[in-house]
Structures are given as structure tokens and as C-alpha cells.
Amino acid sequence: MSNENLAADPQPDPQVTILVRHNGPLVVEGPFRLTDADGTEYVLEPGKKYSLCRCGGSTRKPFCDGTHSRIGFAAAERAVREADQGGAS
């Protein structure tokens, strides 16, 4: 993925905002639908922010329960440039 997909300026009044927390969950705000891999749709409270697990250790998946802090989860929040990958494709 290149930086071409990154917006120079924030989009005006987005419907959904997704915040990538450093070494933590994805925080999602706005009207959205959440369905798991089995097709189960979760009932979400309008206007509430939801933290979604990125570390894979939560016992409340797909929601975050703070396990990332206890297990020392280290995320890659930023895309790696192709040059940094040693030219491998």
C-alpha cells in the first residue's frame, strides 16, 4: 500500500471515524454495522464509541478488553515503505 491512499486533509464530516490507537484497539465512532466472521451482527448503541480488538487476545472479541496492555502487544500502525522491505515483493 502506498501513501497515495492517504488523505492530505481530513474528510469533511465523515459518517464513521476510525482511530488507530498506538499498540491498542481500533476506536470506531459513528453509525456503522458490525458483523463477525460467522455472520453474527452485533447490536450497537447509537452515538457510542466502540473499541475493537487488534491484538487477538481479548476474551470479548470483537471488542477490546484491555488484554493488549497485559500481553505487550506491539502493532504496526504505519505502513512500511517498499524500500524499507529490502525490495522484496
LOGUSE-959756 format. One record per atom (N, C-alpha, C): atom name; residue number from 1; x, y, z; residue in one letter. Coordinates in Angstrom, 3 decimals, decimal comma. Atoms other than C-alpha are relative to their C-alpha. Layout:
N
atom atom = CA&n = NUM&u = X&v = Y&w = Z&res = A
...
//
This chain:
89
atom atom = N&n = 1&u = 0,847&v = -1,179&w = 0,000&res = M
atom atom = CA&n = 1&u = 0,000&v = 0,000&w = 0,000&res = M
atom atom = C&n = 1&u = 0,885&v = 1,231&w = 0,000&res = M
atom atom = N&n = 2&u = -0,805&v = -1,207&w = 0,070&res = S
atom atom = CA&n = 2&u = 1,402&v = 3,380&w = -0,919&res = S
atom atom = C&n = 2&u = -0,696&v = 1,124&w = 0,738&res = S
atom atom = N&n = 3&u = 0,560&v = -1,167&w = -0,663&res = N
atom atom = CA&n = 3&u = 0,862&v = 6,759&w = 0,647&res = N
atom atom = C&n = 3&u = -1,002&v = 0,729&w = -0,883&res = N
atom atom = N&n = 4&u = 0,970&v = -0,624&w = 0,899&res = E
atom atom = CA&n = 4&u = -1,291&v = 7,662&w = -2,382&res = E
atom atom = C&n = 4&u = -1,404&v = -0,072&w = 0,582&res = E
atom atom = N&n = 5&u = 1,327&v = 0,188&w = -0,564&res = N
atom atom = CA&n = 5&u = -4,288&v = 6,397&w = -0,401&res = N
atom atom = C&n = 5&u = -0,247&v = 0,848&w = 1,242&res = N
atom atom = N&n = 6&u = 0,143&v = -0,816&w = -1,192&res = L
atom atom = CA&n = 6&u = -3,670&v = 8,805&w = 2,475&res = L
atom atom = C&n = 6&u = -0,499&v = 1,379&w = -0,385&res = L
atom atom = N&n = 7&u = 0,564&v = -1,313&w = 0,273&res = A
atom atom = CA&n = 7&u = -5,745&v = 11,973&w = 2,519&res = A
atom atom = C&n = 7&u = 0,915&v = 1,084&w = 0,565&res = A
atom atom = N&n = 8&u = -0,816&v = -1,116&w = -0,457&res = A
atom atom = CA&n = 8&u = -3,812&v = 15,232&w = 2,770&res = A
atom atom = C&n = 8&u = -0,737&v = 0,774&w = 1,088&res = A
atom atom = N&n = 9&u = 0,830&v = -0,710&w = -0,967&res = D
atom atom = CA&n = 9&u = -6,672&v = 16,834&w = 4,688&res = D
atom atom = C&n = 9&u = -1,110&v = -0,927&w = 0,468&res = D
atom atom = N&n = 10&u = 1,121&v = 0,830&w = -0,468&res = P
atom atom = CA&n = 10&u = -9,371&v = 15,254&w = 6,872&res = P
atom atom = C&n = 10&u = -1,227&v = 0,187&w = -0,888&res = P
atom atom = N&n = 11&u = 1,226&v = -0,080&w = 0,784&res = Q
atom atom = CA&n = 11&u = -12,564&v = 14,450&w = 5,051&res = Q
atom atom = C&n = 11&u = -1,026&v = 0,827&w = 0,769&res = Q
atom atom = N&n = 12&u = 1,000&v = -0,806&w = -0,695&res = P
atom atom = CA&n = 12&u = -15,391&v = 16,868&w = 5,819&res = P
atom atom = C&n = 12&u = -1,119&v = -0,872&w = 0,552&res = P
atom atom = N&n = 13&u = 1,115&v = 0,671&w = -0,659&res = D
atom atom = CA&n = 13&u = -17,919&v = 15,485&w = 8,308&res = D
atom atom = C&n = 13&u = -0,151&v = -1,474&w = -0,383&res = D
atom atom = N&n = 14&u = 0,122&v = 1,415&w = 0,346&res = P
atom atom = CA&n = 14&u = -17,214&v = 11,757&w = 7,895&res = P
atom atom = C&n = 14&u = -1,128&v = -0,656&w = 0,787&res = P
atom atom = N&n = 15&u = 1,065&v = 0,737&w = -0,672&res = Q
atom atom = CA&n = 15&u = -20,045&v = 9,366&w = 8,753&res = Q
atom atom = C&n = 15&u = 0,571&v = -0,863&w = 1,120&res = Q
atom atom = N&n = 16&u = -0,630&v = 0,892&w = -0,961&res = V
atom atom = CA&n = 16&u = -17,690&v = 6,999&w = 10,573&res = V
atom atom = C&n = 16&u = 1,453&v = 0,436&w = 0,174&res = V
atom atom = N&n = 17&u = -1,391&v = -0,313&w = -0,290&res = T
atom atom = CA&n = 17&u = -14,385&v = 7,779&w = 12,274&res = T
atom atom = C&n = 17&u = 0,631&v = -1,223&w = 0,650&res = T
atom atom = N&n = 18&u = -0,731&v = 1,121&w = -0,575&res = I
atom atom = CA&n = 18&u = -11,863&v = 5,023&w = 12,974&res = I
atom atom = C&n = 18&u = 1,367&v = 0,520&w = 0,441&res = I
atom atom = N&n = 19&u = -1,258&v = -0,454&w = -0,576&res = L
atom atom = CA&n = 19&u = -8,984&v = 5,928&w = 15,287&res = L
atom atom = C&n = 19&u = 0,855&v = -1,213&w = 0,314&res = L
atom atom = N&n = 20&u = -0,934&v = 1,082&w = -0,274&res = V
atom atom = CA&n = 20&u = -5,981&v = 3,594&w = 15,340&res = V
atom atom = C&n = 20&u = 0,807&v = 0,420&w = 1,229&res = V
atom atom = N&n = 21&u = -0,719&v = -0,319&w = -1,244&res = R
atom atom = CA&n = 21&u = -4,681&v = 3,644&w = 18,928&res = R
atom atom = C&n = 21&u = 1,372&v = -0,664&w = -0,029&res = R
atom atom = N&n = 22&u = -1,357&v = 0,532&w = -0,021&res = H
atom atom = CA&n = 22&u = -0,921&v = 3,158&w = 19,366&res = H
atom atom = C&n = 22&u = 0,060&v = -1,246&w = 0,876&res = H
atom atom = N&n = 23&u = -0,073&v = 1,290&w = -0,697&res = N
atom atom = CA&n = 23&u = -0,438&v = -0,506&w = 20,343&res = N
atom atom = C&n = 23&u = -1,293&v = -0,355&w = 0,725&res = N
atom atom = N&n = 24&u = 1,292&v = 0,265&w = -0,614&res = G
atom atom = CA&n = 24&u = -4,127&v = -0,678&w = 21,124&res = G
atom atom = C&n = 24&u = -1,075&v = -0,286&w = -1,019&res = G
atom atom = N&n = 25&u = 1,129&v = 0,351&w = 0,857&res = P
atom atom = CA&n = 25&u = -7,572&v = -1,123&w = 19,646&res = P
atom atom = C&n = 25&u = -0,283&v = 1,014&w = -1,095&res = P
atom atom = N&n = 26&u = 0,586&v = -0,937&w = 0,950&res = L
atom atom = CA&n = 26&u = -9,375&v = 0,467&w = 16,753&res = L
atom atom = C&n = 26&u = -1,219&v = 0,581&w = 0,693&res = L
atom atom = N&n = 27&u = 1,143&v = -0,650&w = -0,637&res = V
atom atom = CA&n = 27&u = -11,831&v = 3,014&w = 18,174&res = V
atom atom = C&n = 27&u = -0,896&v = 0,526&w = -1,116&res = V
atom atom = N&n = 28&u = 0,923&v = -0,325&w = 1,089&res = V
atom atom = CA&n = 28&u = -14,870&v = 3,339&w = 15,915&res = V
atom atom = C&n = 28&u = -1,150&v = 0,824&w = 0,555&res = V
atom atom = N&n = 29&u = 1,074&v = -0,901&w = -0,419&res = E
atom atom = CA&n = 29&u = -17,376&v = 6,172&w = 16,205&res = E
atom atom = C&n = 29&u = -0,835&v = 0,362&w = -1,220&res = E
atom atom = N&n = 30&u = 0,889&v = -0,345&w = 1,098&res = G
atom atom = CA&n = 30&u = -20,400&v = 6,907&w = 14,063&res = G
atom atom = C&n = 30&u = -0,912&v = -1,163&w = -0,313&res = G
atom atom = N&n = 31&u = 0,910&v = 1,100&w = 0,331&res = P
atom atom = CA&n = 31&u = -23,198&v = 4,848&w = 12,581&res = P
atom atom = C&n = 31&u = 0,704&v = -1,042&w = -0,873&res = P
atom atom = N&n = 32&u = -0,606&v = 1,076&w = 0,765&res = F
atom atom = CA&n = 32&u = -21,780&v = 1,509&w = 11,451&res = F
atom atom = C&n = 32&u = -0,622&v = -1,322&w = 0,412&res = F
atom atom = N&n = 33&u = 0,485&v = 1,348&w = -0,254&res = R
atom atom = CA&n = 33&u = -22,709&v = -2,162&w = 11,277&res = R
atom atom = C&n = 33&u = 1,205&v = -0,871&w = 0,298&res = R
atom atom = N&n = 34&u = -1,090&v = 0,891&w = -0,382&res = L
atom atom = CA&n = 34&u = -20,527&v = -4,783&w = 12,976&res = L
atom atom = C&n = 34&u = -0,487&v = -1,432&w = -0,083&res = L
atom atom = N&n = 35&u = 0,351&v = 1,395&w = 0,216&res = T
atom atom = CA&n = 35&u = -20,734&v = -8,372&w = 11,782&res = T
atom atom = C&n = 35&u = 1,271&v = -0,828&w = 0,112&res = T
atom atom = N&n = 36&u = -1,202&v = 0,829&w = -0,156&res = D
atom atom = CA&n = 36&u = -18,329&v = -11,157&w = 12,793&res = D
atom atom = C&n = 36&u = 0,143&v = -0,988&w = -1,155&res = D
atom atom = N&n = 37&u = -0,315&v = 0,931&w = 1,083&res = A
atom atom = CA&n = 37&u = -16,811&v = -13,886&w = 10,597&res = A
atom atom = C&n = 37&u = -1,078&v = -1,059&w = -0,202&res = A
atom atom = N&n = 38&u = 1,079&v = 0,979&w = 0,108&res = D
atom atom = CA&n = 38&u = -19,780&v = -16,181&w = 11,321&res = D
atom atom = C&n = 38&u = -1,305&v = 0,617&w = -0,486&res = D
atom atom = N&n = 39&u = 1,200&v = -0,686&w = 0,466&res = G
atom atom = CA&n = 39&u = -22,274&v = -13,564&w = 10,117&res = G
atom atom = C&n = 39&u = -0,877&v = 0,541&w = 1,117&res = G
atom atom = N&n = 40&u = 0,760&v = -0,522&w = -1,133&res = T
atom atom = CA&n = 40&u = -23,449&v = -12,610&w = 13,612&res = T
atom atom = C&n = 40&u = 0,127&v = 1,512&w = 0,032&res = T
atom atom = N&n = 41&u = -0,014&v = -1,458&w = -0,065&res = E
atom atom = CA&n = 41&u = -24,439&v = -8,947&w = 13,703&res = E
atom atom = C&n = 41&u = -0,201&v = 0,431&w = 1,449&res = E
atom atom = N&n = 42&u = 0,071&v = -0,508&w = -1,371&res = Y
atom atom = CA&n = 42&u = -23,894&v = -7,062&w = 16,969&res = Y
atom atom = C&n = 42&u = -0,931&v = 1,203&w = 0,056&res = Y
atom atom = N&n = 43&u = 0,874&v = -1,145&w = -0,224&res = V
atom atom = CA&n = 43&u = -26,489&v = -4,643&w = 18,309&res = V
atom atom = C&n = 43&u = 0,856&v = 1,092&w = 0,643&res = V
atom atom = N&n = 44&u = -0,826&v = -1,101&w = -0,481&res = L
atom atom = CA&n = 44&u = -24,733&v = -1,303&w = 18,785&res = L
atom atom = C&n = 44&u = -0,866&v = 1,157&w = 0,439&res = L
atom atom = N&n = 45&u = 0,717&v = -1,153&w = -0,535&res = E
atom atom = CA&n = 45&u = -25,901&v = 1,650&w = 20,837&res = E
atom atom = C&n = 45&u = 0,353&v = 1,239&w = -0,813&res = E
atom atom = N&n = 46&u = -0,281&v = -1,195&w = 0,806&res = P
atom atom = CA&n = 46&u = -26,255&v = 4,773&w = 18,648&res = P
atom atom = C&n = 46&u = 0,759&v = 1,046&w = 0,813&res = P
atom atom = N&n = 47&u = -0,754&v = -1,067&w = -0,635&res = G
atom atom = CA&n = 47&u = -23,760&v = 7,514&w = 19,473&res = G
atom atom = C&n = 47&u = 1,142&v = -0,466&w = 0,896&res = G
atom atom = N&n = 48&u = -1,049&v = 0,525&w = -0,866&res = K
atom atom = CA&n = 48&u = -21,425&v = 5,220&w = 21,435&res = K
atom atom = C&n = 48&u = 1,243&v = -0,324&w = -0,819&res = K
atom atom = N&n = 49&u = -1,260&v = 0,404&w = 0,627&res = K
atom atom = CA&n = 49&u = -17,733&v = 4,693&w = 20,588&res = K
atom atom = C&n = 49&u = 0,270&v = -1,449&w = 0,388&res = K
atom atom = N&n = 50&u = -0,319&v = 1,402&w = -0,260&res = Y
atom atom = CA&n = 50&u = -16,583&v = 1,076&w = 20,298&res = Y
atom atom = C&n = 50&u = 1,469&v = -0,253&w = -0,274&res = Y
atom atom = N&n = 51&u = -1,394&v = 0,380&w = 0,160&res = S
atom atom = CA&n = 51&u = -13,064&v = -0,264&w = 20,781&res = S
atom atom = C&n = 51&u = 0,049&v = -1,443&w = -0,470&res = S
atom atom = N&n = 52&u = -0,080&v = 1,330&w = 0,594&res = L
atom atom = CA&n = 52&u = -12,330&v = -3,252&w = 18,553&res = L
atom atom = C&n = 52&u = 1,407&v = -0,562&w = 0,172&res = L
atom atom = N&n = 53&u = -1,270&v = 0,677&w = -0,279&res = C
atom atom = CA&n = 53&u = -9,567&v = -5,754&w = 19,390&res = C
atom atom = C&n = 53&u = 0,865&v = -0,100&w = -1,250&res = C
atom atom = N&n = 54&u = -0,981&v = 0,216&w = 1,067&res = R
atom atom = CA&n = 54&u = -6,433&v = -5,775&w = 17,226&res = R
atom atom = C&n = 54&u = 1,031&v = -1,044&w = 0,397&res = R
atom atom = N&n = 55&u = -1,077&v = 0,886&w = -0,449&res = C
atom atom = CA&n = 55&u = -4,199&v = -7,976&w = 19,373&res = C
atom atom = C&n = 55&u = -0,370&v = -1,475&w = -0,095&res = C
atom atom = N&n = 56&u = 0,456&v = 1,378&w = 0,081&res = G
atom atom = CA&n = 56&u = -6,309&v = -11,135&w = 19,116&res = G
atom atom = C&n = 56&u = -0,164&v = -0,678&w = 1,344&res = G
atom atom = N&n = 57&u = 0,047&v = 0,615&w = -1,321&res = G
atom atom = CA&n = 57&u = -6,195&v = -11,728&w = 22,872&res = G
atom atom = C&n = 57&u = -1,232&v = 0,286&w = 0,817&res = G
atom atom = N&n = 58&u = 1,178&v = -0,372&w = -0,769&res = S
atom atom = CA&n = 58&u = -9,471&v = -10,210&w = 24,004&res = S
atom atom = C&n = 58&u = -0,935&v = -1,184&w = 0,215&res = S
atom atom = N&n = 59&u = 1,008&v = 1,032&w = -0,273&res = T
atom atom = CA&n = 59&u = -11,983&v = -12,515&w = 25,674&res = T
atom atom = C&n = 59&u = -1,385&v = 0,515&w = -0,361&res = T
atom atom = N&n = 60&u = 1,280&v = -0,613&w = 0,382&res = R
atom atom = CA&n = 60&u = -14,732&v = -10,148&w = 24,453&res = R
atom atom = C&n = 60&u = -0,036&v = 0,317&w = -1,504&res = R
atom atom = N&n = 61&u = -0,072&v = -0,271&w = 1,446&res = K
atom atom = CA&n = 61&u = -13,905&v = -10,282&w = 20,704&res = K
atom atom = C&n = 61&u = -1,399&v = 0,111&w = -0,593&res = K
atom atom = N&n = 62&u = -0,989&v = -0,838&w = 0,669&res = P
atom atom = CA&n = 62&u = -14,528&v = -8,433&w = 18,547&res = P
atom atom = C&n = 62&u = 0,371&v = 1,256&w = 0,788&res = P
atom atom = N&n = 63&u = -0,256&v = -1,193&w = -0,796&res = F
atom atom = CA&n = 63&u = -14,415&v = -5,849&w = 21,348&res = F
atom atom = C&n = 63&u = 1,279&v = -0,138&w = 0,817&res = F
atom atom = N&n = 64&u = -1,224&v = -0,043&w = -0,780&res = C
atom atom = CA&n = 64&u = -11,281&v = -4,826&w = 23,227&res = C
atom atom = C&n = 64&u = -0,334&v = -0,136&w = 1,484&res = C
atom atom = N&n = 65&u = 0,160&v = 0,098&w = -1,456&res = D
atom atom = CA&n = 65&u = -10,949&v = -5,845&w = 26,888&res = D
atom atom = C&n = 65&u = 1,267&v = 0,440&w = 0,735&res = D
atom atom = N&n = 66&u = -1,232&v = -0,497&w = -0,610&res = G
atom atom = CA&n = 66&u = -7,510&v = -4,305&w = 27,514&res = G
atom atom = C&n = 66&u = 1,131&v = -1,015&w = 0,033&res = G
atom atom = N&n = 67&u = -1,032&v = 1,037&w = -0,010&res = T
atom atom = CA&n = 67&u = -5,560&v = -7,543&w = 27,014&res = T
atom atom = C&n = 67&u = 1,284&v = 0,472&w = -0,668&res = T
atom atom = N&n = 68&u = -1,189&v = -0,487&w = 0,712&res = H
atom atom = CA&n = 68&u = -3,190&v = -5,735&w = 24,622&res = H
atom atom = C&n = 68&u = 1,027&v = 0,598&w = 0,955&res = H
atom atom = N&n = 69&u = -0,918&v = -0,597&w = -0,980&res = S
atom atom = CA&n = 69&u = -1,703&v = -3,878&w = 27,609&res = S
atom atom = C&n = 69&u = 0,710&v = -1,068&w = 0,811&res = S
atom atom = N&n = 70&u = -0,572&v = 1,061&w = -0,834&res = R
atom atom = CA&n = 70&u = -1,128&v = -7,054&w = 29,614&res = R
atom atom = C&n = 70&u = 0,971&v = -0,903&w = -0,766&res = R
atom atom = N&n = 71&u = -0,855&v = 0,918&w = 0,766&res = I
atom atom = CA&n = 71&u = 0,486&v = -9,036&w = 26,768&res = I
atom atom = C&n = 71&u = 1,114&v = 0,721&w = -0,760&res = I
atom atom = N&n = 72&u = -1,049&v = -0,752&w = 0,678&res = G
atom atom = CA&n = 72&u = 2,701&v = -6,240&w = 25,449&res = G
atom atom = C&n = 72&u = -0,157&v = 0,050&w = -1,508&res = G
atom atom = N&n = 73&u = 0,282&v = -0,053&w = 1,431&res = F
atom atom = CA&n = 73&u = 1,022&v = -6,053&w = 22,045&res = F
atom atom = C&n = 73&u = 0,732&v = 1,171&w = -0,647&res = F
atom atom = N&n = 74&u = -0,702&v = -1,029&w = 0,759&res = A
atom atom = CA&n = 74&u = 3,165&v = -4,116&w = 19,558&res = A
atom atom = C&n = 74&u = -0,543&v = -0,022&w = -1,423&res = A
atom atom = N&n = 75&u = 0,647&v = -0,078&w = 1,310&res = A
atom atom = CA&n = 75&u = 1,242&v = -3,028&w = 16,478&res = A
atom atom = C&n = 75&u = 0,865&v = 0,753&w = -1,001&res = A
atom atom = N&n = 76&u = -0,621&v = -0,778&w = 1,072&res = A
atom atom = CA&n = 76&u = 2,397&v = -1,659&w = 13,158&res = A
atom atom = C&n = 76&u = -1,052&v = 0,982&w = -0,490&res = A
atom atom = N&n = 77&u = 1,025&v = -0,988&w = 0,341&res = E
atom atom = CA&n = 77&u = 0,278&v = 1,487&w = 12,942&res = E
atom atom = C&n = 77&u = 0,239&v = 0,665&w = -1,349&res = E
atom atom = N&n = 78&u = -0,334&v = -0,681&w = 1,234&res = R
atom atom = CA&n = 78&u = 2,083&v = 2,804&w = 9,908&res = R
atom atom = C&n = 78&u = 0,426&v = -1,009&w = -1,061&res = R
atom atom = N&n = 79&u = -0,395&v = 0,879&w = 1,098&res = A
atom atom = CA&n = 79&u = 2,542&v = 1,201&w = 6,514&res = A
atom atom = C&n = 79&u = 1,518&v = 0,050&w = -0,169&res = A
atom atom = N&n = 80&u = -1,433&v = 0,080&w = 0,237&res = V
atom atom = CA&n = 80&u = 6,069&v = 0,058&w = 5,742&res = V
atom atom = C&n = 80&u = 0,256&v = 0,345&w = -1,457&res = V
atom atom = N&n = 81&u = -0,337&v = -0,366&w = 1,375&res = R
atom atom = CA&n = 81&u = 7,585&v = 1,671&w = 2,671&res = R
atom atom = C&n = 81&u = 0,683&v = -1,173&w = -0,684&res = R
atom atom = N&n = 82&u = -0,598&v = 1,099&w = 0,760&res = E
atom atom = CA&n = 82&u = 8,642&v = -0,744&w = -0,067&res = E
atom atom = C&n = 82&u = 1,515&v = -0,008&w = 0,147&res = E
atom atom = N&n = 83&u = -1,449&v = -0,078&w = -0,120&res = A
atom atom = CA&n = 83&u = 12,253&v = 0,485&w = 0,214&res = A
atom atom = C&n = 83&u = 0,463&v = -0,580&w = 1,338&res = A
atom atom = N&n = 84&u = -0,341&v = 0,518&w = -1,322&res = D
atom atom = CA&n = 84&u = 12,248&v = -0,450&w = 3,915&res = D
atom atom = C&n = 84&u = -0,108&v = -1,527&w = 0,054&res = D
atom atom = N&n = 85&u = 0,183&v = 1,449&w = 0,027&res = Q
atom atom = CA&n = 85&u = 11,308&v = -4,025&w = 2,980&res = Q
atom atom = C&n = 85&u = 1,118&v = -0,694&w = -0,786&res = Q
atom atom = N&n = 86&u = -1,111&v = 0,590&w = 0,724&res = G
atom atom = CA&n = 86&u = 14,579&v = -4,591&w = 1,120&res = G
atom atom = C&n = 86&u = -0,308&v = -0,331&w = -1,443&res = G
atom atom = N&n = 87&u = 0,335&v = 0,216&w = 1,389&res = G
atom atom = CA&n = 87&u = 12,914&v = -4,503&w = -2,286&res = G
atom atom = C&n = 87&u = -0,755&v = -1,280&w = -0,269&res = G
atom atom = N&n = 88&u = 0,746&v = 1,253&w = 0,194&res = A
atom atom = CA&n = 88&u = 11,059&v = -7,774&w = -1,701&res = A
atom atom = C&n = 88&u = -1,414&v = 0,305&w = -0,427&res = A
atom atom = N&n = 89&u = 1,386&v = -0,201&w = 0,416&res = S
atom atom = CA&n = 89&u = 7,704&v = -8,133&w = -3,364&res = S
atom atom = C&n = 89&u = -0,836&v = -1,195&w = 0,300&res = S
//
